[in-house]
């Protein structure tokens, strides 16, 4: 199994479609590497037959959620107890970017 010849112009065209800037040496290198990459893609495509469903993970994935319940937590005063500065129950940080 052999992929069709890919010219340097083909590589440049693909790069422009993907909005990727490639140097001259990268165009030459990828022109030589792309046929082998396409051969590998063909091999992988043949590995799964029509009877194998497409999947994103090899094992089933389920989300585990805990119940959304209100539980005791810190008071604002306790949360801010170790802060260097606070104001109106919030952390006070130095201004940046000349904000007012």
ZADO-1210 file (C-alpha; in nm, 4 decimals, padded with zeros to 6 digits):
<atoms>
<atom x="00.0000" y="00.0000" z="00.0000" code="UNK" pos="1"/>
<atom x="00.1538" y="00.3248" z="-00.1105" code="UNK" pos="2"/>
<atom x="00.0177" y="00.6766" z="-00.0868" code="UNK" pos="3"/>
<atom x="00.0235" y="00.8991" z="-00.3928" code="UNK" pos="4"/>
<atom x="00.3237" y="01.1244" z="-00.4390" code="UNK" pos="5"/>
<atom x="00.2870" y="01.4512" z="-00.2499" code="UNK" pos="6"/>
<atom x="00.4592" y="01.7482" z="-00.4049" code="UNK" pos="7"/>
<atom x="00.6140" y="02.0388" z="-00.2199" code="UNK" pos="8"/>
<atom x="00.3336" y="02.2573" z="-00.3644" code="UNK" pos="9"/>
<atom x="00.0757" y="02.0187" z="-00.2158" code="UNK" pos="10"/>
<atom x="00.2390" y="02.0550" z="00.1254" code="UNK" pos="11"/>
<atom x="00.2450" y="02.4342" z="00.0911" code="UNK" pos="12"/>
<atom x="-00.1224" y="02.4332" z="-00.0091" code="UNK" pos="13"/>
<atom x="-00.2198" y="02.2137" z="00.2874" code="UNK" pos="14"/>
<atom x="-00.0198" y="02.4374" z="00.5200" code="UNK" pos="15"/>
<atom x="-00.1969" y="02.7481" z="00.3898" code="UNK" pos="16"/>
<atom x="-00.5372" y="02.5813" z="00.4340" code="UNK" pos="17"/>
<atom x="-00.4427" y="02.4975" z="00.7926" code="UNK" pos="18"/>
<atom x="-00.2996" y="02.8491" z="00.8379" code="UNK" pos="19"/>
<atom x="00.0404" y="02.7098" z="00.9342" code="UNK" pos="20"/>
<atom x="00.3548" y="02.8974" z="00.8382" code="UNK" pos="21"/>
<atom x="00.6243" y="02.6528" z="00.7305" code="UNK" pos="22"/>
<atom x="00.9833" y="02.7313" z="00.6476" code="UNK" pos="23"/>
<atom x="01.1399" y="02.6090" z="00.3246" code="UNK" pos="24"/>
<atom x="01.3151" y="02.3238" z="00.5053" code="UNK" pos="25"/>
<atom x="00.9904" y="02.2221" z="00.6800" code="UNK" pos="26"/>
<atom x="00.8100" y="02.2095" z="00.3443" code="UNK" pos="27"/>
<atom x="01.0804" y="01.9796" z="00.2073" code="UNK" pos="28"/>
<atom x="01.0824" y="01.7569" z="00.5159" code="UNK" pos="29"/>
<atom x="00.7028" y="01.7241" z="00.5340" code="UNK" pos="30"/>
<atom x="00.6848" y="01.6505" z="00.1628" code="UNK" pos="31"/>
<atom x="00.8994" y="01.3457" z="00.2308" code="UNK" pos="32"/>
<atom x="00.7183" y="01.2440" z="00.5523" code="UNK" pos="33"/>
<atom x="00.3513" y="01.2862" z="00.4539" code="UNK" pos="34"/>
<atom x="00.3289" y="00.9768" z="00.2289" code="UNK" pos="35"/>
<atom x="00.4466" y="00.7576" z="00.5188" code="UNK" pos="36"/>
<atom x="00.2000" y="00.9285" z="00.7542" code="UNK" pos="37"/>
<atom x="-00.0847" y="00.8644" z="00.5100" code="UNK" pos="38"/>
<atom x="00.0210" y="00.4991" z="00.4831" code="UNK" pos="39"/>
<atom x="-00.0020" y="00.4677" z="00.8629" code="UNK" pos="40"/>
<atom x="-00.3470" y="00.6284" z="00.8602" code="UNK" pos="41"/>
<atom x="-00.4620" y="00.3679" z="00.6065" code="UNK" pos="42"/>
<atom x="-00.3341" y="00.0894" z="00.8321" code="UNK" pos="43"/>
<atom x="-00.5195" y="00.2299" z="01.1331" code="UNK" pos="44"/>
<atom x="-00.8396" y="00.2727" z="00.9305" code="UNK" pos="45"/>
<atom x="-00.8289" y="-00.0954" z="00.8364" code="UNK" pos="46"/>
<atom x="-00.7895" y="-00.2083" z="01.1972" code="UNK" pos="47"/>
<atom x="-01.1521" y="-00.1408" z="01.2878" code="UNK" pos="48"/>
<atom x="-01.4103" y="-00.3163" z="01.0751" code="UNK" pos="49"/>
<atom x="-01.7678" y="-00.2114" z="01.0120" code="UNK" pos="50"/>
<atom x="-01.8796" y="-00.4195" z="01.3104" code="UNK" pos="51"/>
<atom x="-01.6710" y="-00.2126" z="01.5540" code="UNK" pos="52"/>
<atom x="-01.8548" y="00.0984" z="01.6787" code="UNK" pos="53"/>
<atom x="-01.6680" y="00.4274" z="01.6902" code="UNK" pos="54"/>
<atom x="-01.5771" y="00.5376" z="02.0418" code="UNK" pos="55"/>
<atom x="-01.3816" y="00.8095" z="02.2138" code="UNK" pos="56"/>
<atom x="-01.2488" y="00.5866" z="02.4942" code="UNK" pos="57"/>
<atom x="-01.1550" y="00.2178" z="02.5064" code="UNK" pos="58"/>
<atom x="-01.3561" y="00.1674" z="02.8263" code="UNK" pos="59"/>
<atom x="-01.6941" y="00.3150" z="02.9213" code="UNK" pos="60"/>
<atom x="-01.6633" y="00.6543" z="03.0881" code="UNK" pos="61"/>
<atom x="-01.9234" y="00.7813" z="03.3306" code="UNK" pos="62"/>
<atom x="-01.9277" y="01.0958" z="03.5389" code="UNK" pos="63"/>
<atom x="-01.9586" y="01.0472" z="03.9098" code="UNK" pos="64"/>
<atom x="-02.1467" y="01.3275" z="04.0753" code="UNK" pos="65"/>
<atom x="-02.1981" y="01.3751" z="04.4437" code="UNK" pos="66"/>
<atom x="-02.5300" y="01.5072" z="04.5662" code="UNK" pos="67"/>
<atom x="-02.5461" y="01.8863" z="04.5642" code="UNK" pos="68"/>
<atom x="-02.6093" y="01.9421" z="04.9325" code="UNK" pos="69"/>
<atom x="-02.5440" y="02.2411" z="05.1530" code="UNK" pos="70"/>
<atom x="-02.2799" y="02.1586" z="05.4131" code="UNK" pos="71"/>
<atom x="-02.1163" y="02.3695" z="05.6815" code="UNK" pos="72"/>
<atom x="-01.8209" y="02.5715" z="05.5571" code="UNK" pos="73"/>
<atom x="-01.6060" y="02.8655" z="05.6581" code="UNK" pos="74"/>
<atom x="-01.7607" y="03.1957" z="05.7468" code="UNK" pos="75"/>
<atom x="-01.6327" y="03.4934" z="05.5465" code="UNK" pos="76"/>
<atom x="-01.4421" y="03.6089" z="05.8547" code="UNK" pos="77"/>
<atom x="-01.2734" y="03.2700" z="05.8989" code="UNK" pos="78"/>
<atom x="-01.1843" y="03.2505" z="05.5284" code="UNK" pos="79"/>
<atom x="-01.0290" y="03.5984" z="05.5371" code="UNK" pos="80"/>
<atom x="-00.8540" y="03.5521" z="05.8735" code="UNK" pos="81"/>
<atom x="-00.5158" y="03.4779" z="05.7118" code="UNK" pos="82"/>
<atom x="-00.5435" y="03.7336" z="05.4320" code="UNK" pos="83"/>
<atom x="-00.2975" y="04.0252" z="05.4413" code="UNK" pos="84"/>
<atom x="-00.5841" y="04.2632" z="05.3593" code="UNK" pos="85"/>
<atom x="-00.9595" y="04.2419" z="05.3070" code="UNK" pos="86"/>
<atom x="-01.2467" y="04.4758" z="05.2316" code="UNK" pos="87"/>
<atom x="-01.6242" y="04.4144" z="05.2332" code="UNK" pos="88"/>
<atom x="-01.5765" y="04.0402" z="05.2967" code="UNK" pos="89"/>
<atom x="-01.3407" y="04.0065" z="04.9976" code="UNK" pos="90"/>
<atom x="-00.9657" y="03.9617" z="04.9535" code="UNK" pos="91"/>
<atom x="-00.8016" y="04.2983" z="04.8891" code="UNK" pos="92"/>
<atom x="-00.5223" y="04.2815" z="04.6335" code="UNK" pos="93"/>
<atom x="-00.2987" y="04.5531" z="04.4882" code="UNK" pos="94"/>
<atom x="-00.4358" y="04.7368" z="04.1879" code="UNK" pos="95"/>
<atom x="-00.2766" y="04.6580" z="03.8543" code="UNK" pos="96"/>
<atom x="-00.2858" y="04.8170" z="03.5102" code="UNK" pos="97"/>
<atom x="-00.3621" y="05.1608" z="03.6558" code="UNK" pos="98"/>
<atom x="-00.7231" y="05.0729" z="03.7398" code="UNK" pos="99"/>
<atom x="-00.9287" y="05.3005" z="03.9606" code="UNK" pos="100"/>
</atoms>
